[in-house]
Amino acid sequence: MASPRVREMTDYDRTEIPAGYDRGREHGPEILGLWMDAVASHLDHTPRRILDLGCGTGRFSDSLAVRFNASVLGVDPSFRMIELAIRKPHGGRVQYQIGRAEAIPLRSGSIDAIFMSMSLHHFANPGLAASECRRVLGDRGSVLVRTGTREQMTAYPYYPFIPASHPILVDVLPSGAGVRNTFEAAGFDTIASDLILQTIAPNWDVYADKLAANADSVLARLSREDFHGGIAAVREQASTRSDAVVEPIDLFVFRA
């Protein structure tokens, strides 16, 4: 039975996730650089205005502003996540606003690029969100979607150790074809579909600490018994393995 810690996947304000989000999801400047390089490689012009859609605590917002010398607006439906984002230091070119992907609080054609990080599976209506992206993008605008997919879930580091997460991952994550179909139906062309391997922890003990921060919305749906049992199983790896922990994440690029 799922824990009452999460009643709705898309409503972080009703969960414990915001408090531990940065502790569990912060991977350091090298990972930020990896993703900024990936974004830059798929842009055919330098964007002046970037929308960080589903920005959460703003993990990528300031990096987007610095890398592209752009103005960045972070939009998220969670008051608590936006509150944490606002508290972070940034260079003055980042603003945050409460809003939903299905009703983006921007005028039509006002954005040059849209970045989404691990937010697509939280949208109540992905098709409407894709249409809203099409509306707010200007000419030659791109959407870059950083997301997990069902095809990659068996390669997620915790997958072998937390069997109770398997049906939740199937239920929550989109397929790669589903992501492409959603945006193509809204008038986009698929420009690229890449798989990015990121090192999320230097060892398994640090990885277990990150999971224990309760920042993963899939794991937050587990019973407490399954959650803590899974953390313990991951910790057992630390005594037998010295390798870094690597995670595959998909990057989809769409252009109108």
N, C-alpha and C positions, 0 to 999 in steps of 0.2 A: 504493500500500500504506500502511495506517495506521501511524503511528509507535508504537513501544513505550512512549512517554511515558504513554499511557493504556491500561491493559489492560481496565478496567471503568469505564463512565461513572459508576457510583454509588459507586465507592470512591476518594475523593479522596486517601486516605492512601497510595495506590500511584501517585500522580501528582506532578507539579511544581506543580500548581495552587495549593495553600494558600499557598506562599511569596509568590506575586505577586498573590493574590486581591484584597486591599484596594487595591493600587496600580492594578490594572486595572479594578476595579468601583466604586471610590469616586467618586461624582458630586457631592458637596458638599451643604450644608444645604438649598439650594433644591429639589433633587430629593427629599430626605427630606421636606421640607415638602409638596411636591406629592403624595407618596404618603400621607402622614398625612391630608391634606385629603380625598383620595379615599376612604380607609378610613372616616374620620369621617362622610362623606356617606351611607354605606350602613349605619350602625349605628343601630338603633332604641332603643338604651339604652347607657349608658356601661359598658363591660366592666371588671370588677375584676380578672379573671384572664385573661391572654392567653397563648396558646401560639404561639411563633414556630417553626413546624415546618419543619425543614430550614434552620435559622438560619444555617448556615455560620459566618462569623466575627462574626456578630452585628451586621451592618450596620444592621438595622432595629430591633433589640431595645430599645436604650435609647430611641430615638425613640418607640416604642410606649408604653414605660413613662411617659415624660415627658408625651406628648400626652394620654394617657387617665388619668394618675395611677393606673396599674394595676401589679400585680405581673406580671412577664413571665418565662416559662420558655422558654429556647431549647433546642431538641432537634435533634441532628444525629448521623448515624452516624460522622462523621469525627473521630477523636481530635485530629488536627492542627488542624482548623478550630475545634473547641471550645477547644483550648488557646489559639489566637490570640484568640478571643472573650473568654475569661476575663481576659486581660491588659489588655483595654481598660478605660478608666475609665467607670464608670457610677454612677448615683445610689443603688445599694444595693437597688433593687427588681427587679433582673434576676439570674436564676440560669441556669446552663447544665448540660445533662446529655446524656450519650451515649445515643442511642436511635434506633430506626427508626420510620418512619411506619406500617409494617405492624404494629407492636407498641408503641404509644405508652405510655411508662412513667408513666401517670397513672391514677387511679381513675375510674370512670364518673361522668359528670356534674360533673366538677370544674373545667371551663373555661368561660368566657363567650364567648370568640372565638378563632378560629384564623387566623393569618396565614401564608401560604406565599409565599416569593419565589424564583422561578426554581428550584424544587426538584421540582415535580410530575413532570417528565420523567425524573428520576433514581430514582423509586420503582420497586422491583422489581415490585410488585403495586399499581397505583393503585386498583383496586377495593377491595382489603383496606384500603388506607390511608384511603380515603373512609369505609369502615365504622368504622374506628377513630376517625376524626374524629367521626362520629355518636355513638359510644359515650361519648367523653370530654366532649362538649359538654352543658352544662346547658340548661334551658328558654330559648327565644328565642335560642339561640346561633347565631353566624354563622361561616361559613368564607369567607375572602377569599383568592383565588388569583391571585397576580401571576405571569404566565407568558408565554412565547413560544408562538406557534401557527404552524402551517403556512401559514395564510391570510396572515400578515403577513411571512413570511420574506423575500420579494422586496423589502420596504421596509427591511430591515436595512442599515445603512450599508455594511458590508463585502461584502454579497452580490454586487454587480457586479464586484468586484475579486478575489474568491477563488472561482472556479468549483468548485474541488474541495470546497468546503463544502456545495454544493447537495444532493448525495445524503445527506450526513450529517444536514443539517437535516430533510430529508424523513423520514429514519429515526428521528430523535430526538424531534422536536417533535410534540405532540398536535394534533389538529384542535380547533377550537372546539366542534364538536358532540360530539367525543369527551370533552372535559372535562365538558361539561354532562351527558352520558349517564352518565359514571362516578359523579358525585355524586348525580344523580337516582336511579340504581339503588340507592344506599345510603340512600335515604330523605330526600333534600334537595329543596327547591324552588329553582329558579334565580330569584334576585331581580334580578340585574343582570348585564350583560355590557358593559363599557366598554373603549374603546381610549384609552390614555393616551400622549400624546406627550411624551417627556422629552428635554431637551438634555443629552447625555452628554459633550460636549466643546465648548470654545469655538471650536475650529478643527480642521482635519484632521491637522495635525502632532501636536497633543495626543492626538487620537483614535488615531493610529498608535502613539504611545507606550503608550497603554492596552492596545491589542491585543498589543503586544510583551511585555507583562508576563506573557503566557501564562495568563490567568485565565479564559478561555472554554473550556468543556469540549468544544465542537464543534470549535473550531480546534485544540485539543490532540490531536485524532485525526488531523490532517493529517500528511503526511510533512514532514520538515524543509524540503525544497525548496519544497513548496506553501505552507507556513506563512510562510517568509521571503520568498518571492516575493509572497505576498499583502500582507504588511506593506509591502514596497517599492512595490507598486501603489497602496496607500492613501496612502503618503507623497507620491507624485507629485501627488496632488490638492492638497496644501498649496501648491504653486507656482502653481496656477491658480484656487483657490477661497478665499474669505475667510469663508464662511458657517459658522455653528455646525453641529455634527453632532447630528441629531435621530433618535431611535429610537422606534418604536411598541411598546408592551407592553400585553398584554391584562390586564384585571382582571375576574375572575368572582366573583360574590357568591352564596353559597348559604345557605339557612336551613332548619332542620329543620321 
